[in-house]
Amino acid sequence: MTKDNHQRRLPAEWEPQSAVLLAWPHEQTDWSNQLDAARQTFCAIIQAISQFEKVILVVKSCLETESYLAKHQIKLEQIVLFELPCNDTWARDFGPLCVYEGGQPLLLDFTFNGWGKKFAAEQDNRLTRGLHAAGAFGLTACYTLPLVLEGGSIESDGQGTLLTTSACLLEKNRNPELGQQAIEMHLRELFGARQILWLDHGALLGDDTDSHIDTLVRMAPNNSLIFQGCDDPQDEHFPPLAQMRQQLESFRTFQGQPFRLLELPWPQACFDEKGARLPATYANFLVINQAVLVPVYADPADAQALEIIKAAFTGREIIPIDCRSLIQQHGSLHCVTMQLPAGVLP
């Protein structure tokens, strides 16, 4: 295996896109006890995305879903539905990752094992292959790989720097036979990574992903890192997130410069009906063509979070999405979406 593959490039999320992939909540998913609330949130996400680009939507029933969307005044012209079985709706982690090879898009279908065998994932793991066979990705080639890797676990600046967390990529139920050096070799070969930044601190209570980077720190234009802060010394998140900030201050771009750090405000604690802490985070935003969709939680800190993200993505419309229903299942906006870069669709 070669250490570097300079023919490959993993684009940044803010680069032009063809579409965004989602999977519609149904009765057999974990949303069953709050199905309508979840679907209303998905409607808000789909409505926002469809103003700027296409939506590929995995559904249990095309007719039922089309009827629901129509009742919520969502136009179907920008939405393409595919009937395929799925365990759940976390498209970020079972959807394909797209690289450019020689300037052409190439889809990588990594193995998804339910975040280290925590949840059933057999149907989700087959979704990308099923979508490709159904023509969802046009003529773009798709390769299935044995490496366990979730889209929420890596961030790219589009220029060869990858950001990830050691807690997730080195977790024993993902790729137990691979150490950090071996995983780095895979990342360099598969994504054309020139440097890999490993974040060793930071975690959110209620997060089932073993600290996915997209809940903690996001890459943004102009060598910026947007990260979830915590300003409450009494909160148990305060020490690990303070350590995370210190490590971010030590990181350097590939050219050797410090990153511009933008700290997101800390939302008030959210709990489920049993009193368990939920992983509310503003870092779980989605960048699309001409806009950024930002999770909000009816929290006093929402407005400040929107302003910080607006400052990082100048010229884009900032669209808040109420994600209180999503965090009930321990995820948020970025987790239920996967962008497909330009060129994947004709």
C-alpha positions in Angstrom: 0.0 0.0 0.0 1.3 3.4 -0.9 1.6 6.1 1.7 0.2 8.9 -0.4 -2.1 9.1 -3.4 -1.8 12.6 -4.9 -4.3 11.6 -7.6 -7.0 11.5 -5.0 -8.7 14.4 -3.2 -11.5 14.5 -0.7 -13.3 17.8 -1.4 -14.3 20.2 1.4 -18.0 20.3 2.2 -18.2 23.9 1.0 -17.3 23.0 -2.5 -20.0 22.8 -5.2 -22.5 19.9 -4.8 -24.8 17.8 -6.9 -27.2 16.7 -4.2 -27.7 15.7 -0.6 -28.7 12.2 0.5 -31.2 11.5 3.3 -33.2 8.5 4.5 -36.8 9.1 5.5 -37.9 8.1 9.0 -40.4 5.1 9.1 -42.1 3.0 11.7 -39.3 0.4 11.9 -36.7 3.0 12.7 -35.8 4.4 16.2 -38.1 7.3 15.4 -41.3 5.2 15.8 -42.3 6.8 19.1 -41.9 10.3 17.7 -42.4 9.7 14.0 -44.3 12.8 13.1 -42.0 15.2 15.0 -39.0 13.6 13.3 -40.7 13.8 9.9 -41.5 17.5 10.3 -37.8 18.1 11.0 -36.8 16.2 7.9 -39.3 18.2 6.0 -37.7 21.4 7.1 -34.3 20.1 6.1 -35.5 18.8 2.7 -37.3 22.1 2.0 -34.2 24.1 2.7 -31.9 21.9 0.6 -34.2 21.7 -2.3 -34.1 25.5 -2.8 -30.4 25.1 -3.8 -29.8 21.5 -5.1 -31.3 18.1 -5.5 -32.3 15.8 -2.7 -31.9 12.0 -2.9 -34.3 10.4 -0.4 -34.4 6.8 0.6 -37.9 5.8 1.6 -39.9 2.7 2.6 -42.8 3.8 0.4 -42.6 6.4 -2.5 -46.4 7.0 -2.5 -46.7 7.5 1.2 -43.7 9.8 1.4 -44.7 11.8 -1.6 -48.1 12.3 0.0 -46.6 13.5 3.3 -44.2 15.9 1.5 -47.0 17.3 -0.6 -49.1 17.9 2.5 -46.3 19.9 3.9 -46.0 22.1 0.8 -42.7 20.6 -0.4 -42.3 20.6 -4.1 -41.1 17.3 -5.5 -39.2 18.7 -8.6 -35.9 18.6 -6.8 -36.5 15.4 -4.9 -35.7 11.9 -6.2 -37.1 9.0 -4.1 -35.7 5.4 -4.0 -37.5 2.6 -2.2 -34.9 0.6 -0.3 -34.8 -1.0 3.2 -32.9 0.7 5.9 -32.3 0.3 9.6 -32.3 4.0 10.4 -31.7 7.4 9.0 -28.1 8.4 9.7 -27.0 9.0 6.1 -23.8 10.7 7.1 -22.4 7.4 8.3 -23.7 4.8 5.9 -23.8 7.0 2.8 -20.9 7.1 0.3 -17.9 9.4 0.6 -16.9 11.0 -2.7 -13.3 11.7 -3.8 -12.0 13.2 -7.0 -9.5 11.1 -8.8 -7.8 12.8 -11.7 -10.6 15.4 -11.5 -13.4 12.8 -11.8 -15.8 11.8 -8.9 -15.4 8.4 -7.4 -17.7 7.0 -4.6 -16.3 5.0 -1.8 -18.7 2.7 0.1 -17.1 2.0 3.4 -18.3 -0.7 5.8 -20.8 0.5 8.4 -21.2 -1.6 11.5 -23.5 0.5 13.6 -20.8 2.6 15.3 -18.7 -0.3 16.5 -21.5 -2.9 16.6 -23.7 -0.9 19.0 -26.8 -1.1 16.7 -28.2 -3.3 13.9 -26.8 -2.0 10.6 -27.0 -4.7 8.0 -29.6 -2.9 5.8 -27.9 0.4 6.2 -24.5 -1.1 5.2 -26.1 -2.2 1.9 -27.8 1.1 1.1 -25.0 2.7 -1.0 -24.7 -0.4 -3.2 -28.5 -0.5 -3.6 -28.7 3.2 -4.5 -25.8 2.8 -7.0 -27.5 -0.2 -8.6 -30.7 1.8 -8.9 -29.0 4.7 -10.7 -29.1 7.2 -7.9 -25.5 8.3 -8.6 -25.7 8.5 -12.3 -22.7 6.9 -14.0 -20.3 7.6 -11.1 -18.3 4.6 -10.2 -18.6 3.2 -6.7 -16.2 0.9 -4.8 -17.1 -1.1 -1.7 -14.4 -1.3 0.9 -13.9 -3.6 4.0 -12.6 -0.7 6.1 -15.1 0.5 8.7 -15.4 4.2 8.4 -18.3 6.7 9.0 -18.6 10.0 7.2 -19.1 11.9 10.5 -15.7 10.7 11.7 -13.6 12.8 9.3 -13.4 16.4 8.1 -11.5 17.6 5.0 -10.3 21.1 4.0 -10.2 19.9 0.3 -6.4 20.5 0.2 -5.1 17.3 1.8 -5.7 17.9 5.5 -8.0 15.5 7.3 -9.2 16.0 10.9 -10.5 13.1 13.0 -10.7 11.8 16.6 -8.6 9.0 18.0 -11.6 7.9 20.2 -13.5 7.0 17.1 -11.1 5.8 14.5 -9.1 3.7 17.0 -12.1 2.3 18.8 -11.7 -1.5 19.1 -14.9 -2.6 17.4 -14.3 -0.6 14.2 -11.0 -2.0 12.7 -9.5 -4.0 15.6 -6.6 -5.3 13.5 -5.4 -1.8 12.5 -3.4 0.5 14.6 -3.1 4.3 14.2 -0.2 4.0 11.7 -2.1 1.5 9.5 -5.3 3.6 9.6 -3.2 6.7 8.5 -1.9 4.7 5.6 -5.5 3.9 4.5 -6.5 7.5 4.8 -3.6 8.7 2.8 -4.2 6.2 0.0 -8.0 6.4 -0.1 -8.4 10.2 0.3 -5.1 11.6 -0.9 -4.5 13.0 2.6 -1.2 14.8 3.1 -1.6 15.3 6.8 -3.9 13.9 9.4 -4.7 15.8 12.6 -5.8 13.5 15.4 -8.0 15.1 18.1 -7.5 13.4 21.4 -9.9 15.4 23.6 -13.6 16.3 23.5 -16.7 14.2 23.9 -20.4 14.9 24.3 -22.6 12.9 26.7 -25.3 10.9 24.8 -23.1 10.6 21.7 -23.2 7.0 20.5 -20.5 7.6 17.8 -17.4 7.6 20.1 -16.7 11.3 19.4 -17.4 11.9 15.8 -15.5 15.0 14.7 -18.7 16.5 13.2 -20.1 16.9 16.7 -17.0 18.8 18.0 -14.9 20.6 15.3 -15.6 21.5 11.7 -13.3 22.7 9.0 -14.3 26.0 7.2 -12.8 28.2 4.5 -9.7 30.3 5.1 -8.0 27.8 7.3 -10.7 28.1 10.0 -11.8 25.6 12.6 -15.3 26.0 14.1 -15.5 24.2 17.4 -18.0 23.6 20.1 -17.0 25.4 23.2 -18.3 25.2 26.8 -18.2 28.3 29.1 -19.8 26.7 32.2 -17.2 25.5 34.7 -19.8 23.6 36.5 -20.7 21.5 33.4 -18.9 18.1 33.2 -18.1 18.9 29.5 -16.0 21.9 30.6 -12.6 20.1 31.2 -12.6 17.9 28.0 -13.7 20.8 25.8 -11.1 23.1 27.3 -8.5 20.4 26.6 -9.8 20.1 23.1 -9.4 23.9 22.5 -5.8 23.7 23.7 -5.0 20.9 21.2 -6.7 22.9 18.4 -4.4 25.8 19.3 -1.5 23.5 18.7 -2.7 22.3 15.3 -1.1 23.8 12.1 -2.2 23.9 8.5 -0.2 21.9 5.9 1.7 25.1 5.2 2.6 25.4 8.9 0.3 28.2 10.0 -2.0 28.2 13.0 -5.7 27.8 12.3 -8.3 30.5 12.8 -10.3 29.3 15.7 -14.0 30.1 16.0 -15.7 29.0 19.2 -19.4 28.2 19.2 -21.5 29.0 22.3 -22.6 26.3 24.7 -26.3 25.4 24.5 -28.2 24.7 27.7 -28.3 21.1 28.8 -30.9 18.9 27.0 -32.3 15.7 28.4 -34.6 12.9 27.2 -37.7 11.8 29.0 -35.6 9.5 31.2 -33.3 12.3 32.3 -30.3 11.2 30.2 -28.2 14.0 28.7 -28.5 14.6 25.0 -25.7 15.7 22.7 -26.9 19.1 21.6 -24.1 20.8 19.5 -24.0 23.6 17.0 -21.0 22.1 15.3 -23.3 19.6 13.5 -24.2 22.1 10.7 -24.5 21.2 7.0 -22.9 23.3 4.2 -24.8 23.2 0.9 -24.7 25.3 -2.3 -25.1 28.9 -1.3 -26.3 28.2 2.2 -25.5 26.6 5.6 -28.2 24.8 7.6 -27.5 25.2 11.3 -29.1 23.1 14.1 -30.8 25.2 16.7 -32.5 24.1 20.0 -34.8 27.0 21.0 -31.9 28.1 23.1 -30.7 31.6 24.0 -27.3 30.7 22.4 -28.9 30.0 19.0 -28.5 33.5 17.7 -24.8 33.7 18.6 -24.1 30.4 17.0 -25.8 31.5 13.7 -23.7 34.7 13.7 -20.4 32.8 14.2 -21.2 30.3 11.4 -22.3 33.3 9.2 -18.9 34.9 9.8 -17.1 31.7 8.7 -19.2 31.2 5.5 -19.5 34.7 4.2 -21.9 35.1 1.3 -24.0 32.1 2.2 -27.5 32.2 3.5 -27.7 30.9 7.1 -30.8 28.7 7.7 -31.7 27.6 11.2 -33.3 24.2 11.6 -35.0 23.3 14.9 -33.3 20.0 15.8 -34.8 19.2 19.2 -36.5 16.2 17.7 -33.2 14.9 16.2 -31.2 15.0 19.4 -33.8 12.8 21.1 -32.1 10.0 19.1 -28.6 11.3 19.9 -27.8 13.0 16.6 -28.4 16.2 14.8 -28.6 17.8 11.4 -25.2 16.9 9.8 -25.7 13.3 11.0 -28.8 12.7 8.9 -27.4 14.1 5.7 -24.6 13.3 3.2 -23.6 15.7 0.5 -22.7 14.5 -3.0 -20.1 16.8 -4.6 -20.4 18.3 -8.1 -20.0 15.8 -10.9 -21.7 12.8 -9.2 -25.0 13.6 -11.0 -25.2 14.7 -14.6 
